């Protein structure tokens, strides 16, 4: 039997690869973000609307000294996860992530999908002429060179077949297209149509971040699992993600091999507004293996970037037999409007 020997939960924001003295510059992009959602009711708000009702004390947390201390705490968390990966030395890494107009658009947007080709191509991103200096400085965290990352296609196929037997409808993919493009929205909280012109299709950032920052280019075969956490109308519920994680663990345990497996939840926690309450509720539920508390998380606060908490939920459920250690939780307010993220790093072992 295969064995899950390690679980990791990691944020994957560009800020994590950006020097702290540039965080304020990166925050400038929040003023045009169309996916800023009210913590009161989940409605879409403009930056100025959020600023008008924001807690004035947030501004006191936006200083170079605070940013640098938070940057250092995040780097400590990343290094701890890298060390845990090296210590566990898994044969394959299952990465649970989401897609943000990278592989999937509204011509085909599966709730759950598993990639099981022989490899997945990683391409450096964010280095175009139109990118800001802060964006260019942060994108190294998603890879700095073209590479084909090996995929354990045997485990991918086994997961697909096992999860279908467990009543999950799983989409699958075996290769990447030369180009991809399309549109999402308007639907639900996504108020405007978002169009991505055709461009080279490459590994989504949820996976490439793990390859670059957590594996630190010590490449191990992966199995990418995609959850459509971001885009209405077919987002999975917290309960569905928890049950999926349990079924992933069941399938891996039944896999006829002696391979050691790590499971990584990539993304989150709350963003593009910091929501410390939902972060702490989710973390408590995962640590205590409380599936009902997880299922009760308010879904309107699990949209936009905060939806990536669900990637952690799936990974946590797959690691119920292990103990969770929250290495770092760093709520980063990068603007007076409360924009930023709850950056978290956890280990199950």
N, C-alpha and C positions, 0 to 999 in steps of 0.2 A: 504494500500500500504506500501511496505517496503521503507526505506529511506537510502541513502548513507549520513552518517553524518560526515564522516572523510575520508581523503585521506592522505597517507604517501608515501614518496619516500625515500628509504634508500640504501646506499651502503651496501655490505655484505662481504667485504674483510676480510680474516683472520687477516690482519694488525690491524683491528679495535678492536680486542680482545687481541692484543699483546702489551706488554709494549713498550713505545717509545724507551727505551734503547736497544731493540732487533730488531728494524726495519732494521738496517744495516745488521745484520746477516740474516734476512729474505730475503734481496735483493740479496743475493748470488745465489738464485735459478734462478734469471733472466738470468744468463749466459747460461743456458741450455733450456730456454723456446722456444719451436718451434712455438709459436704463437705471436711473436713480429712482428709488421707490420709497415712499413714506413708510416708516416703521409703525405708524398708527393703523393704516388700513391697506397697505400694499399698493396704493395708487401711484401712478407715475407723476413725478414732480420735476420741475426745473431746479437747477442749482440755486437760483435766487429764491425760489419758494422755500427750499429747505433752509437756506441761510436765514430767512426771515423768522423762522421758528426754532432755530438751533439754540442749544444751551450755550450761553455766552462764555462759560468756563472752558469750553473746548479750545478756544483760542490760546489759552495759557499753556496748552499741551503741544503747541506747534512752534517749537524752537529748535535751532540747530543742535543743541545739547540733548534734547529729548530724542530727536530723530537719530542721532548717532548712537545713543544708548539702545534704542529699539533695534537699529540695524545690527548692532553687535549681538543682541539677544537672539535675533533671527538667525544669524550666522552660526551661533552656538547650537541652535536647534537643528539646522541643516547638517552640521558636522556630526552631531549625535546620531542622526538617522543614517548617515553614510557609514559611521563606525558600526552601527548595529547591522547594517547590510553586510559589511565585510566579515563581521564576527559570525553571523548566521550562515554565510556562504551558501545561499540557495542556488539550486540548479536552474530555476526558472522563476520569473517575477511576473505575477498577474497584476496588471495596473488597471484600476477602475477609475475612469475619467469621463469627461463630457466633451462634447464637440461644440465649437462656437464658429459656425460657418467655415469649417475647414474641410471636413469630409461630406457633411450632410446639409441639405437644403430642403425646401418644402416640396421638391419633386420626389423626395424619399427621406423621411425623418423617422427612423425606427426608435421606439422607446428603449430597447436594449439591442446591442449588436456586439458580436465578437469577431475580431479579425484573426484569421488563421492561415494566412499566406506564409511562405517560407521566410520572408523578411518584410520589414516596413521601412520605407526610406525616410531618413531625417534630412531636412534641408534647413540651413541657417535662415533666420527670418529677421524682419524689421530693420534692414540695413539700406532701404531704398532712399533716394534723394529727398523724398518728402517727409522722412521720419525726423522727429525732433532730436536734439542732442541727448535728452534724457532717455528717449526710446532706444536710440542706438546704443547707449551705454548699458542698457539693461538686457538687451536681447541675447547676449552671450549665454545666459542661463538656460536657453532652449537649444543650445548646440552651436558649435562654431565651425563645423566642417560637414560636408556631405558624407553620409554613411548609410549603409544598409544594416539596420539593427535586426539580428536574428529573432525569429518568432518560433516558439515551441508549438508547431502546428498540430502535433499529436495531442497535446493538452487542450489546445483550442477546440479541436474536433470533439474530444471527449466531453468538454464542458457543454458544447452545443447539444450533443446528443443526450447528456445526462439532464440538463436543464429542461429540455423539451419533455423528457420523461417525468419531470417534476412540475409540469404544467406551466412552464414559462415559454412564451413565444419569442424566440431569439432570432434576430436577423443575423446574417453572416456576410463576410467579405473575404476574398482570397487574394485580391490584388488592388493596387491603386491606379487611378487614371492619370494620364499624362497631364491633364488639365481638369480643373473643377471650378464651378461658379454657380450662382443662383441667387435666390432671394428667400428671406423669411419675413413674416408679418405682412400687414398688421394683424395681430391676434392677441387677445388678452392684454397684458400689460405692455406688450410690444406695440406701441401706438403707430409707428411709421414703418413703411416697407424698407427693409435693409437689403441692399443689392451688393453682391460681391461679383465683380467682373472676373471672367475666366483667368485663372492663373495656375501656376504649377501646384499640383496636389502633393502634399507632404504630411509627415507625421504630425498629428495635432499636438498642441503645446502641453496638454495634460500628461502626455507620455514622454515627450522629448525633455521636459523639465526633469523627470525622474531619471532618465538616461544620463543627462548632463550633470545635474546637481547632486542627486542622491547616489547614483552609481559612480559618478565622477569619472565617466568614460571607462570604468572597469565593467565592460559590457557583459551582461548576462542575457540569455534568451528571455523574451517577454511574451505575454499574452494580453493584448489590449482589449478591455471590455468597455464599451461605450454606453453611457446612460444619457438619455435626452433630458437632463435636468433643467435646461435653460428655456426651452421654447414651447409655449402652449400650441396645441391643446393636449398633447399626449405625454405630459410629464409624469413620471412615476411618483407614487405616494411614498412617504417615509416607511410605512409598513411594508409596501411592496419591495423597497430596497433592502430592508432588513431581512425579509424572507428570501430574497435573492442571495444575499450573503450567506445565509444558512445553507441554501442549496448548493452554492459554490463550494463550501466546506465539505458538504456531504459527497459531492462529485469528486473532489480532489482526494478525499480519503479512500474512495472506491477505485481510484485510478491504479491500474495494475503496473506499478513501477515503484522503485525505492527513491525517487527523486524528492529533494527538499524544495518546498515552495514558499515564496514570500508573497503576501498580498498587500498592495499599496492603494490607499485611497488618495487621489490626487485632486487638489483644489480647495476652495474655501479658505477659511471659514467665512464669516459674513463679509460681504462687500457688494456693492460699491459704497454703501453706507455701513459704518461700524454698528453692529447690533450685538453688544456684549451679552445681553440677556439670552438671545436665541443661541449664541455660541455656548454659553454655560449650561443651558438646558440640554443641548445636544451632547456636549462632552460628558455631563453627568449621566445621561441615559446610556451612552456607550460604555462608560467605565463600569456602571452598575449592571450592564447587560439587561437593561430594562426596556424590553421591546415595546411595551405599552406606552411608556413615557416618550419613546421615539415616535411611535405612531401618532401621539397626541400633539406633536409639534405643529404650530399653526402654519398651514401651507402658504398663506399669503406672505409669510416672512421667509419662505424658501423659494423665492423667485430670483431672477437676475443672477448676480454673482453668488448670492447667499445660497442659491440652489445647489452649489457644489458641496455643501454639507452632506448631501445625500451620497456622494462618493465615499466619504468617510463612513457613513452609516452602513453601506454595503460591505466595506472592508472590515469594519468592527464586528459585524455579524458573522463574517467568515472566520473571525479570530476569537469567537466566544470562549474557546478552550484556553486562551492565553490571557495574561494579565496586562491591562493597559496602564502605561505610564505617560502622563502628559509632561513632555520635556519642556516645552515653552508655549505660552499663550501670550501674544503681544498685540493688544488692540491699538492700532495705529490710526490716529486721527490726522489726516494730512491737510485738511482745510477747515475753516471755521464753520462750514455747513455740515460737518460731521462725516464727510466723505473719507474713505480710506478702507481699512479692512481689519478683521480679526485674524491675524496670521498665527497658525498653530502647527505644532510638531509633536507627534505622539508615536509611541512604540508599543506594540503588543508582543510579548515573548514569555 
